[in-house]
Amino acid sequence: MAGDVRCARHAKCRGLCANHYGSWAQRQDRQLQCSFEEWLADAKPYGPATACVVRGCEQDAPLTAMLCVMHRRHWRCHALAADKPINDAACIRVWAETIALPPLSVEHFSLNATHPLVRLEVLYVLQERDRHDHKIFPGLVRRFLRLVTDTEHLATNPTAWTHLLDRAAGSMGLDVLVREAHRILGDAVDRFRGIEPTDKLVWDLTAVGIYSVRSANGRRRRGGSLDFGQITQPWLRDLVMAWARDTKPVSEYLRSRFLACVIASQALALRPGGGMDLAGLGFADVNAVIDGIRQMRNVRNGELAAAKRRRDIVGAFFMLLDYGLAAGLLQGMPASCARHRSHRICVEDASEDDLGKAIPESVISQLDDHLDLLGAEIPYGDYAREDIRALFQTVYIVHRDTGRRPRETCELGLDCLEYIDGEYTLLWDNRKGKRLRRRLPIPISTAEANLEWREHRARLALPPRSANYLFPAADETFGEGTHLPTHKFSEAIRLWADSIPELPSEQTGPDDRPVPFDRTAVFPYAFRFSYAQRHADAGVRVEVLKDLMDHKSIDTTMGYFKVSLNRKRQAINTIRAHVIDRNGRLAPIGSATAYQAKSVAVPFGNCHEPSNVKAGGKACPIRFQCAGCGFYRPDPSYLPAVEDHVRALKTDREIAQAMDADEFVVRNLTDQIAAFQRIVEVVREHMDQLPTDERHAVEEASAVLRRVRAADGIPSPTERRLSLPLTVIEPGQSR
């Protein structure tokens, strides 16, 4: 510009205002030989132009107009649609102050077009969202503002909310914003009137401040509400509401107590007097409540709720009664309403058929064959497709091989591997049992998959809060915001199972063709059942499996060893035709009854010696040397135990030789090794000669019988390190 004086108008392009840029462009069109710098030196600056009258607009208006070019175009469209004079200054000013919007970028929104009262209401909603650390998405806010353009107020306008909810239906983000705005403004009006959220019969859990246990920061991802009006007895309703106000429980505890009171209310309503009079209650009324809880059913499928769930509800009900007595809220309640030992939920002894959630190994093998399809369809933040595949495939491998609960797998730490003396150990947290930094031995292949993913992970841009987790979150707000959410893992597994072209099961139909496997049975927790069942079928001792599963009670582990009587009988009928003697000749047993009644299970096979059978296998004078006994009857189900014993004998022989033991000791061990190896060779040769279908049936029956023996306490080879039979001598007993 001339001298040091610059043009006072807003720059449009190349640092020039609209007029100067038009002048420069016109000179270029005429192809005049003049550089930009030469033209700039001769150009004359303009004084300030009239500003556009639209609030927030920084563009210049032409000298003869009140609006900038863009808003002039918008005004013409509005004026023609509303049949208003285009050049009327008063109409232009009203439109600019009440309807027109300034130029907005993607991250901007304007409240200019809303009614002044609505403007304040929207600002309050946004401030409340920001106060609770909720993200504000400008695009959703702009859509919301377009819906409320013609509304004068929102807080006490039910018609407006009905209209907004109808128009927002089908758009998840907008629907959530409308519902949250409705809640925030409604709570504000109630508080102005002196009504607290906990004074209402219907509680909004977000407004009350009930935290969720499903997120790391306790923030509720869904609103949720509880209608205490379902509890018809005033004393019971006041009790649970007072407990909730005083203790501020997390959502899970509040819902369980609420459910207990709803069931109790329904049960008492059927009693004489409807349970309205607290002083008139008795032992029979409490029995009615417990009977109602015993009949509690799942809402989803209508089936009887699990015994543990019903026991928790019983405990929640009596906990509330104890609280009411301690707080003085149940004065006048008879002493007969106390808990009695008969008020308990018995645990049903589930059969194997009820516990059949484990995915068969043949199906898992088919899943492994299609591992490349895992992660091919599911989105995960801004991650590239190859990164998503690597993430979910590694999660699956670790989950499949370790048998942890889905959450325990998803929240593994970055330092979850420990390498000591050539062995890899997984470090994990048992959140359910509240036992942290547990250790689990894992295969080398699982550890290698873990290490390979860690190298891949190091090349990714991760959310800061995921820095210490092996499997990161998609972003800061996705799921729990720290690690891979379990529901996303479940979604990936479901999509993967549905994408596999064929997934036959082990069962066959009437046409002798495999029946398709139920794909709904492929879900993350099922792999924990498969892990346990795999070890149980291999004959792993129940105490060992208890440690592997990190169960607190051995009764929980025993569930994986339960075999129905029908399944056990079928397995015996299959195996009894493949029994051999110590010389390797077939010695089939006549019936399943004879297999059980005329023999006793010992570590390496069945024993037919009468005195030992009568003593339950504890009266053998040459115990653990079965291969040299004429009453020894092994079968294919004992093959892993015999092979383990051969390895143990070889170890003992090496130790004996190192100790310079006498020749007869080494010779005895060598003879035992040879005898047991002959048994192994004969059994394997016999199995190889069987037709494929019959061999598979024998293998399945062998797994069933090994599981039965593990549950019955037949000692494993690793527990039989004594080479001489020893007898416990009680004090004062003759030797």
C-alpha positions in Angstrom: 0.0 0.0 0.0 1.0 3.6 -0.4 3.5 4.6 2.3 2.8 3.1 5.7 -1.0 3.4 5.4 -2.8 0.1 5.1 -6.2 -0.7 3.9 -8.7 -0.8 6.8 -11.0 -3.4 5.3 -11.0 -7.1 6.1 -8.7 -9.3 4.0 -10.3 -11.8 1.7 -7.6 -13.5 -0.4 -3.8 -13.1 -0.7 -4.1 -10.6 2.2 -6.3 -8.2 0.1 -9.8 -7.0 0.7 -12.5 -7.8 -1.8 -12.2 -4.5 -3.7 -8.4 -4.6 -3.9 -8.4 -8.3 -4.9 -10.9 -7.5 -7.7 -8.7 -4.8 -9.0 -5.6 -7.1 -9.0 -7.6 -9.9 -10.7 -9.0 -7.4 -13.3 -5.4 -6.4 -14.2 -4.4 -10.0 -14.5 -7.3 -10.7 -16.9 -6.1 -7.8 -19.1 -2.7 -9.5 -19.2 -0.9 -6.3 -18.3 2.8 -6.9 -17.6 2.9 -5.9 -14.0 4.1 -7.9 -11.0 2.1 -8.2 -7.8 4.7 -6.2 -5.9 4.6 -3.4 -8.4 0.8 -3.3 -8.3 0.8 -3.4 -4.5 3.2 -0.4 -4.4 0.8 1.7 -6.5 -2.5 0.6 -4.9 -4.4 3.1 -2.8 -5.8 2.1 0.6 -9.5 2.2 1.4 -11.0 3.5 4.6 -13.1 1.2 6.8 -16.2 -0.2 5.3 -19.6 -0.5 7.0 -19.7 -3.7 9.1 -22.3 -6.4 8.5 -25.2 -5.9 11.0 -25.4 -9.6 11.7 -24.0 -10.2 15.2 -20.7 -12.1 15.1 -20.1 -11.5 11.4 -16.7 -9.9 10.7 -17.3 -9.4 7.0 -17.6 -5.9 5.4 -20.9 -4.7 3.9 -21.0 -2.8 0.6 -21.3 1.0 1.0 -24.9 0.9 -0.1 -26.0 -2.1 2.0 -26.3 -3.2 5.6 -25.2 -6.9 5.0 -22.1 -8.6 3.7 -22.4 -10.5 0.4 -23.1 -13.9 2.1 -25.8 -12.5 4.4 -27.3 -10.4 1.6 -27.8 -13.7 -0.3 -29.4 -15.4 2.8 -31.6 -12.4 3.4 -32.9 -12.4 -0.1 -33.9 -16.1 0.2 -35.6 -15.4 3.6 -37.4 -12.3 2.4 -38.8 -14.0 -0.7 -40.0 -17.0 1.3 -41.6 -14.7 4.0 -42.9 -12.2 1.4 -41.0 -9.2 2.9 -39.5 -6.2 1.2 -35.9 -6.9 0.3 -34.6 -3.3 0.9 -36.6 -2.6 4.1 -33.9 -1.6 6.6 -36.1 -2.3 9.6 -36.9 -5.9 8.4 -33.2 -6.5 7.7 -32.2 -5.4 11.2 -34.9 -7.6 12.8 -33.7 -10.6 10.7 -30.1 -9.9 11.5 -30.7 -9.8 15.3 -33.1 -12.7 15.6 -32.5 -15.2 12.8 -29.3 -14.7 10.9 -26.2 -16.7 11.9 -22.6 -15.5 11.6 -20.2 -17.6 9.4 -19.5 -20.8 11.3 -16.6 -23.3 11.0 -16.9 -27.0 11.9 -16.2 -26.4 15.6 -18.5 -23.4 16.0 -22.2 -22.9 16.8 -24.3 -19.8 17.4 -27.2 -19.1 19.7 -28.2 -16.0 17.7 -31.2 -17.5 16.1 -32.8 -18.7 19.3 -35.2 -16.9 21.6 -33.4 -15.0 24.5 -34.9 -17.3 27.1 -34.0 -20.5 25.1 -30.5 -19.0 24.7 -30.0 -18.9 28.4 -31.5 -22.4 28.9 -29.1 -23.9 26.2 -26.2 -22.1 27.8 -27.1 -23.6 31.2 -27.3 -27.1 29.7 -23.9 -26.8 28.1 -22.4 -25.4 31.3 -23.7 -28.4 33.2 -22.3 -30.8 30.7 -18.9 -29.1 30.9 -19.1 -29.2 34.7 -19.5 -33.0 34.6 -16.6 -33.3 32.1 -18.9 -34.4 29.3 -17.8 -33.6 25.8 -19.6 -30.9 23.8 -20.0 -31.7 20.1 -20.6 -28.5 18.0 -22.3 -30.5 15.2 -24.9 -31.9 17.6 -25.4 -28.6 19.2 -26.1 -26.9 15.8 -28.7 -29.6 15.0 -30.3 -29.1 18.4 -30.4 -25.3 17.9 -32.2 -25.8 14.6 -34.9 -27.7 16.4 -35.5 -25.0 19.0 -35.4 -22.0 16.6 -39.2 -21.3 16.9 -39.5 -22.2 20.6 -39.9 -19.4 23.2 -38.9 -21.5 26.3 -38.1 -25.1 27.1 -37.9 -25.8 30.9 -41.7 -25.8 31.6 -42.9 -26.6 28.1 -43.9 -30.3 27.8 -45.3 -29.8 24.3 -41.9 -28.5 23.1 -40.1 -31.5 24.6 -42.6 -34.0 23.0 -41.9 -32.3 19.6 -38.1 -32.4 20.2 -38.0 -36.0 21.2 -40.1 -37.0 18.1 -37.8 -35.1 15.7 -34.7 -36.4 17.4 -35.8 -40.1 17.3 -33.6 -42.2 15.1 -30.5 -40.0 15.7 -28.7 -41.5 18.6 -26.4 -38.5 19.4 -29.1 -35.9 19.0 -31.7 -38.0 21.0 -29.2 -38.3 23.9 -28.6 -34.6 23.9 -32.3 -33.8 23.9 -33.0 -36.2 26.7 -30.1 -34.8 28.8 -31.2 -31.2 28.2 -34.7 -32.2 29.3 -33.3 -33.8 32.5 -30.9 -30.9 33.3 -33.6 -28.2 32.9 -36.2 -30.2 34.7 -33.9 -30.8 37.7 -33.0 -27.0 37.7 -36.7 -26.1 37.9 -37.4 -28.6 40.6 -34.5 -27.3 42.7 -35.8 -23.8 42.2 -39.1 -25.0 43.6 -37.4 -26.7 46.6 -37.8 -30.2 45.3 -34.6 -32.4 45.5 -34.1 -35.3 43.1 -34.3 -37.8 46.0 -37.7 -36.4 47.1 -39.4 -37.8 44.0 -40.8 -41.3 43.6 -39.0 -41.7 40.3 -35.3 -41.2 40.7 -33.1 -40.1 37.8 -29.9 -41.9 38.7 -27.7 -39.3 37.0 -29.4 -36.4 38.8 -29.2 -38.2 42.2 -25.5 -38.9 41.7 -25.6 -42.7 41.6 -22.2 -43.8 40.2 -21.7 -46.8 37.9 -19.3 -49.6 38.5 -18.9 -50.3 34.8 -16.7 -47.3 34.1 -13.3 -46.3 35.5 -14.4 -42.9 36.6 -17.9 -43.9 37.8 -19.6 -41.8 35.0 -22.9 -43.2 33.8 -22.9 -43.9 30.1 -26.7 -44.3 30.2 -29.1 -42.3 32.4 -31.3 -44.9 34.1 -34.2 -44.4 36.5 -35.9 -46.2 39.4 -39.6 -45.9 40.1 -40.1 -46.4 43.8 -43.9 -46.2 43.2 -43.7 -50.0 42.4 -43.3 -50.5 46.2 -46.8 -50.2 47.5 -46.1 -50.5 51.2 -45.1 -47.0 52.5 -42.9 -48.3 55.3 -40.9 -50.5 52.9 -40.7 -47.7 50.2 -39.5 -45.1 52.8 -36.9 -47.6 54.1 -35.2 -48.3 50.8 -35.3 -44.6 49.9 -33.8 -43.5 53.2 -31.1 -46.1 52.8 -30.2 -44.9 49.3 -30.1 -41.2 50.5 -27.8 -42.0 53.4 -25.4 -44.4 51.8 -25.3 -43.1 48.2 -24.6 -46.7 46.9 -23.3 -47.5 43.4 -25.8 -48.4 40.8 -25.4 -52.2 41.2 -26.1 -52.2 44.9 -29.0 -49.8 44.6 -30.7 -51.9 41.9 -30.3 -55.2 43.9 -31.9 -53.6 47.0 -34.6 -52.0 44.9 -35.4 -55.4 43.3 -35.5 -57.1 46.7 -38.1 -54.5 47.9 -40.2 -54.8 44.7 -40.4 -58.6 45.1 -41.1 -58.3 48.8 -43.8 -55.7 48.0 -45.5 -58.0 45.5 -45.4 -60.9 47.9 -46.8 -58.9 50.8 -49.5 -57.5 48.7 -51.0 -61.0 48.4 -51.0 -61.5 52.2 -53.9 -60.5 54.4 -53.8 -56.7 54.9 -51.4 -56.3 52.0 -48.4 -55.8 54.3 -49.4 -52.2 55.0 -49.2 -52.4 58.7 -45.6 -52.9 59.9 -46.7 -53.9 63.4 -49.0 -56.5 62.0 -46.3 -58.5 60.1 -45.2 -61.9 61.2 -43.0 -64.8 60.5 -45.4 -66.1 57.7 -45.1 -62.7 55.9 -41.3 -63.0 55.8 -41.6 -66.6 54.6 -43.9 -65.3 51.8 -41.2 -62.8 50.8 -38.5 -65.4 50.7 -40.7 -67.7 48.7 -41.2 -64.9 46.2 -37.5 -64.5 45.8 -37.1 -68.2 45.4 -39.4 -68.0 42.3 -37.5 -65.0 40.9 -37.0 -65.3 37.1 -34.8 -63.6 34.5 -36.4 -60.8 32.7 -34.8 -61.7 29.4 -35.7 -65.4 29.0 -38.2 -66.1 31.8 -36.0 -68.8 33.3 -35.4 -69.2 37.0 -32.7 -66.9 38.1 -29.3 -68.4 39.2 -29.1 -69.5 42.8 -26.3 -67.1 43.6 -28.4 -64.2 42.2 -31.4 -65.2 44.4 -29.2 -65.6 47.5 -27.8 -62.1 46.9 -31.4 -60.7 46.8 -32.3 -62.5 50.0 -29.2 -61.0 51.6 -30.1 -57.5 50.3 -33.6 -57.7 51.8 -32.4 -58.7 55.3 -29.6 -56.1 55.0 -32.3 -53.4 54.6 -34.2 -54.7 57.6 -31.0 -54.5 59.7 -30.4 -51.0 58.5 -33.9 -50.0 59.3 -33.7 -51.4 62.8 -30.3 -49.7 63.5 -31.6 -46.3 62.1 -34.8 -46.4 64.0 -37.0 -46.6 60.9 -38.7 -49.9 61.7 -39.9 -49.2 65.2 -42.8 -51.5 66.0 -41.7 -54.3 63.7 -42.3 -57.7 65.5 -39.2 -59.7 66.5 -40.7 -62.7 64.5 -39.7 -60.9 61.3 -36.0 -61.7 61.9 -34.0 -63.9 59.6 -34.3 -67.7 60.2 -32.0 -70.4 59.0 -34.8 -71.7 56.8 -34.6 -68.4 54.8 -31.9 -69.6 52.4 -31.7 -70.5 48.8 -30.4 -74.0 48.2 -27.8 -74.5 45.5 -28.9 -76.9 42.8 -26.5 -79.6 41.8 -26.2 -78.9 38.1 -25.5 -81.8 35.8 -22.9 -81.7 33.0 -25.7 -81.0 30.5 -26.5 -77.8 32.4 -22.8 -76.8 32.5 -22.2 -77.4 28.8 -21.1 -73.9 27.9 -17.6 -74.9 26.9 -16.8 -74.6 23.2 -15.7 -78.0 21.9 -12.0 -78.2 20.9 -12.9 -79.2 17.3 -14.9 -75.9 17.0 -12.0 -73.9 18.5 -9.7 -75.5 15.9 -12.0 -74.3 13.2 -12.0 -70.8 14.7 -8.2 -70.8 14.7 -8.2 -71.8 11.0 -10.2 -68.6 10.2 -8.2 -66.3 12.6 -7.5 -63.9 9.7 -11.2 -62.9 9.6 -11.1 -61.7 13.2 -11.2 -57.9 13.4 -12.0 -57.6 9.7 -15.4 -55.9 10.1 -15.4 -54.1 13.5 -14.5 -50.4 13.7 -12.3 -49.3 16.5 -11.6 -45.5 16.7 -9.2 -44.2 14.2 -7.1 -47.4 14.1 -6.1 -48.7 10.7 -7.6 -52.0 9.7 -4.3 -54.0 10.1 -3.9 -52.6 13.6 -7.5 -53.6 14.5 -6.8 -57.1 13.2 -3.6 -57.4 15.2 -5.3 -56.1 18.4 -8.3 -58.5 18.4 -6.3 -61.5 17.2 -3.8 -61.1 20.0 -6.6 -60.6 22.6 -8.3 -63.8 21.3 -5.1 -65.9 21.5 -4.3 -64.7 25.0 -7.9 -65.2 26.1 -8.2 -68.7 24.6 -4.9 -69.9 26.1 -5.3 -68.4 29.6 -9.0 -68.9 30.4 -9.3 -65.6 32.2 -12.5 -63.7 32.5 -13.1 -61.2 29.6 -12.4 -58.2 31.8 -9.3 -59.7 33.2 -7.9 -60.3 29.7 -8.9 -56.8 28.4 -7.2 -55.0 31.4 -3.9 -56.8 31.3 -1.0 -54.5 32.0 1.8 -53.7 29.6 4.2 -55.5 31.9 2.0 -58.7 32.3 4.8 -61.1 31.2 7.4 -62.5 33.6 10.2 -64.7 32.3 12.0 -66.8 35.0 14.2 -69.9 34.4 12.9 -70.3 30.8 9.3 -70.2 31.8 6.8 -67.4 31.0 4.2 -66.4 33.6 1.2 -64.1 33.1 0.6 -61.5 35.7 -3.1 -60.6 36.0 -5.6 -59.2 38.5 -8.6 -61.2 39.8 -11.0 -58.4 40.1 -14.0 -60.6 41.0 -12.1 -62.3 43.9 -10.2 -59.0 44.8 -6.9 -60.8 44.5 -4.3 -58.8 42.5 -1.0 -59.7 40.8 -1.9 -63.3 40.3 0.5 -65.6 38.4 -0.4 -68.1 35.7 2.0 -70.3 33.7 1.4 -69.9 29.9 2.7 -71.6 26.8 5.6 -70.1 24.9 3.3 -69.6 21.8 1.0 -67.4 23.9 3.9 -65.4 25.2 5.3 -64.9 21.7 1.9 -63.6 20.5 2.0 -61.2 23.4 5.5 -59.9 22.6 4.7 -59.6 18.9 1.7 -57.4 19.7 3.8 -55.2 22.1 6.2 -54.5 19.2 3.2 -53.6 17.0 1.6 -51.5 19.7 4.8 -49.4 20.1 4.2 -48.0 16.6 0.7 -46.8 17.4 -0.5 -43.4 18.6 -2.4 -44.4 21.8 -4.6 -42.4 24.2 -2.5 -41.2 27.2 -4.6 -43.1 29.7 -3.9 -46.4 27.8 -0.2 -46.2 28.3 0.0 -48.9 31.0 -2.4 -51.3 29.4 -1.6 -54.1 26.9 -4.8 -53.6 24.9 -5.5 -49.9 24.6 -8.8 -48.1 24.2 -9.8 -46.5 20.9 -9.8 -43.0 22.4 -10.2 -41.1 25.7 -14.0 -41.4 25.8 -14.5 -44.8 24.3 -15.7 -47.4 26.8 -13.8 -47.0 30.0 -11.3 -44.8 28.3 -8.3 -46.8 29.6 -8.3 -50.2 28.0 -10.2 -52.3 25.5 -13.8 -52.5 26.7 -15.2 -56.0 27.2 -18.3 -55.3 25.2 -16.1 -54.4 22.2 -14.3 -57.7 22.6 -17.6 -59.5 22.7 -18.8 -57.7 19.6 -15.6 -58.6 17.7 -16.1 -62.3 18.6 -19.7 -62.3 17.5 -19.0 -60.7 14.2 -16.1 -63.1 13.7 -18.2 -66.2 14.4 -20.9 -65.0 12.0 -18.4 -64.3 9.2 -17.0 -67.9 9.1 -18.6 -69.7 6.1 -19.1 -73.1 7.8 -18.8 -74.1 11.4 -19.9 -77.8 11.8 -20.3 -79.3 15.3 -19.3 -82.7 16.6 -22.9 -83.9 16.4 -24.4 -85.5 13.3 -27.9 -85.3 11.9 -30.3 -88.0 10.5 -28.3 -87.9 7.3 -25.0 -88.6 9.1 -23.8 -85.1 8.2 -22.4 -82.7 10.8 -24.9 -80.4 12.3 -23.9 -76.7 12.2 -22.6 -75.4 15.5 -24.7 -72.8 17.3 -22.7 -69.6 16.7 -24.5 -67.8 19.5 -22.5 -70.1 21.8 -19.3 -68.5 20.8 -18.7 -65.6 23.2 -15.7 -64.6 25.3 -16.7 -66.2 28.6 -17.3 -69.5 26.9 -13.5 -69.8 26.4 -13.0 -69.8 30.2 -15.3 -72.8 30.3 -13.3 -74.4 27.5 -10.0 -73.8 29.3 -11.3 -75.5 32.4 -12.9 -78.3 30.5 -9.8 -78.9 28.5 -7.8 -79.5 31.7 -10.5 -81.5 33.4 -10.7 -83.8 30.3 -7.0 -84.3 30.5 -7.3 -85.6 34.0 -5.7 -82.6 35.8 -6.3 -82.9 39.5 -9.1 -80.7 40.9 -6.7 -79.0 43.3 -4.4 -78.0 40.4 -7.3 -76.7 38.3 -8.6 -74.7 41.3 -5.2 -72.9 41.4 -5.2 -72.4 37.6 -8.7 -70.9 37.7 -7.9 -69.0 40.9 -11.2 -70.2 42.5 -11.6 -69.5 46.2 -13.7 -72.6 46.8 -13.0 -76.0 45.4 -16.7 -76.5 45.0 -16.7 -74.0 42.2 -13.9 -76.0 40.4 -15.8 -79.3 40.9 -18.5 -78.0 38.6 -16.2 -78.7 35.7 -15.7 -82.3 36.7 -19.3 -83.2 37.1 -20.4 -85.9 34.7 -24.0 -87.1 34.4 -24.6 -90.8 35.2 -25.9 -91.4 31.7 -22.7 -89.9 30.2 -20.5 -91.9 32.5 -22.4 -95.1 31.7 -22.0 -94.5 27.9 -18.3 -93.9 28.3 -17.8 -97.2 30.2 -19.8 -99.1 27.6 -17.5 -97.7 25.0 -14.2 -98.4 26.9 -15.0 -101.8 28.3 -14.5 -103.4 24.9 -10.9 -102.1 24.7 -9.5 -103.4 28.0 -6.3 -105.4 27.8 -4.3 -107.4 30.2 -0.6 -106.9 31.2 0.6 -109.0 28.3 -1.2 -106.8 25.8 -4.1 -109.2 24.9 -7.6 -107.9 24.7 -9.6 -108.7 27.8 -13.1 -107.0 27.3 -15.4 -106.7 30.3 -18.8 -108.1 30.0 -20.9 -105.2 31.2 -20.6 -101.7 32.6 -21.6 -103.0 36.0 -18.8 -105.5 35.9 -16.4 -102.8 34.9 -17.2 -100.8 38.0 -18.2 -103.5 40.6 -15.5 -106.1 40.0 -12.6 -103.7 39.6 -11.1 -100.6 41.3 -9.4 -97.7 39.6 -5.8 -97.4 40.4 -3.3 -94.9 39.0 -2.4 -96.8 35.7 -5.5 -98.9 35.1 -8.1 -101.1 36.7 -7.3 -103.8 39.3 -9.2 -107.1 39.6 -7.5 -108.5 42.7 -10.4 -109.2 45.1 -8.8 -108.0 48.3 -7.6 -104.8 46.7 -11.0 -104.2 45.2 -12.6 -104.6 48.6 -10.1 -102.2 50.1 -10.7 -99.6 47.5 -7.3 -100.0 45.9 -5.4 -99.5 49.1 -4.4 -103.1 49.9 -1.9 -103.8 47.1 1.4 -105.2 48.3 3.2 -104.2 45.1 1.5 -100.9 44.5 2.7 -98.7 41.6 4.2 -101.8 39.9 1.0 -102.7 38.1 2.6 -103.8 34.8 4.0 -106.9 36.6 0.6 -108.0 38.1 -1.7 -110.5 36.6 -4.8 -108.6 37.8 -3.8 -105.5 36.0 -6.4 -104.3 33.3 -5.4 -101.1 31.5 -7.5 -99.4 28.8 -7.1 -96.3 26.5 -8.4 -93.9 29.2 -5.3 -94.5 31.3 -2.8 -93.9 28.4 -1.7 -90.4 29.5 -1.2 -91.6 33.1 0.9 -94.5 32.0 3.1 -92.3 29.7 3.6 -89.8 32.6 4.6 -92.7 34.9 7.2 -93.9 32.3 8.8 -90.5 32.3 8.8 -90.4 36.1 10.4 -93.9 36.2 13.1 -92.8 33.8 13.8 -89.8 36.1 14.0 -92.1 39.1 16.4 -94.4 37.2 18.7 -91.5 36.4 18.7 -90.4 40.0 19.4 -94.0 41.2 22.4 -94.3 38.8 23.7 -90.9 40.0 23.4 -92.2 43.6 25.4 -95.3 42.7 22.5 -97.5 43.7 22.8 -101.2 43.6 22.2 -103.0 40.3 18.9 -104.6 41.4 17.4 -101.1 42.0 18.3 -99.9 38.6 17.2 -103.3 37.0 13.8 -103.1 38.7 13.2 -99.6 37.4 14.4 -100.6 33.9 12.0 -103.6 33.9 9.1 -101.5 35.0 9.9 -99.0 32.2 10.0 -101.8 29.6 6.7 -103.3 30.9 4.8 -100.0 30.9 6.2 -99.0 27.5 4.9 -102.3 26.1 1.5 -101.4 27.4 1.7 -98.0 25.8 2.7 -99.5 22.4 0.0 -102.1 22.5 -2.7 -99.5 23.3 -1.5 -97.1 20.6 -1.4 -99.9 18.0 -4.9 -101.0 19.0 -6.2 -97.4 18.7 -4.5 -96.9 15.3 -6.3 -100.1 13.9 -9.8 -98.8 14.9 -12.0 -97.1 12.3 -12.0 -93.3 12.5 -15.5 -92.9 14.0 -14.8 -95.6 16.7 -11.4 -94.1 17.5 -13.0 -90.7 18.1 -15.7 -92.3 20.3 -13.0 -94.1 22.4 -11.0 -90.8 22.8 -14.1 -88.9 23.9 -15.1 -91.7 26.4 -11.5 -91.7 27.7 -11.7 -88.0 28.4 -15.0 -88.4 30.3 -13.5 -91.2 32.5 -10.3 -89.2 33.2 -12.5 -86.4 34.4 -14.5 -88.7 36.6 -11.3 -90.2 38.2 -9.8 -86.7 38.7 -12.9 -85.7 40.7 -12.8 -89.0 42.6 -9.3 -88.3 43.9 -7.2 -90.9 41.9 -3.7 -89.6 42.4 -1.8 -88.2 39.4 1.6 -89.4 38.4 3.4 -86.3 39.7 2.0 -87.1 43.2 3.4 -90.7 43.1 7.1 -90.1 43.8 7.4 -92.8 46.5 8.8 -96.0 45.2 8.0 -98.0 48.3 4.6 -98.6 49.9 4.4 -96.7 53.1 1.7 -97.0 55.8 0.8 -94.3 58.3 1.4 -95.5 61.9 -0.8 -93.9 64.6 0.8 -93.3 68.1 0.6 -96.5 70.2 -0.1 -98.7 67.2 2.1 -101.7 66.6 4.4 -101.7 63.6 
